[in-house]
Amino acid sequence: MVRQPLTPEQIEAGRRLGALLRRARAGRELGDVARAAGISPETLRKIETGRLPSPGFGTIICLGEALALPVEELAATWRGGVPLEAVS
């Protein structure tokens, strides 16, 4: 199966998500957070910089747990701040 190219909106959503994760990581070492989430430091670096704008669901869940970020906050950030209730 061929993956469709990401839309500009999806790319921007990935940048917002990466910025949130970078802020949440604050003074913690990138490698420490990556290990806690079960991913490589390079994968976390790519997510934080927006070079991997569409990471897997499991990856985001594990990062949220490692950074104490609720999944609702991660989802709202990816959607551009739109509350979950507004999407339903």
Secondary structure, DSSP 8 states (H G I E B T S, - for coil): -------HHHHHHHHHHHHHHHHHHTTS-HHHHHHHHTS-HHHHHHHHHTSS-S--HHHHHHHHHHTT--HHHHHHHHTTS--HHHH-
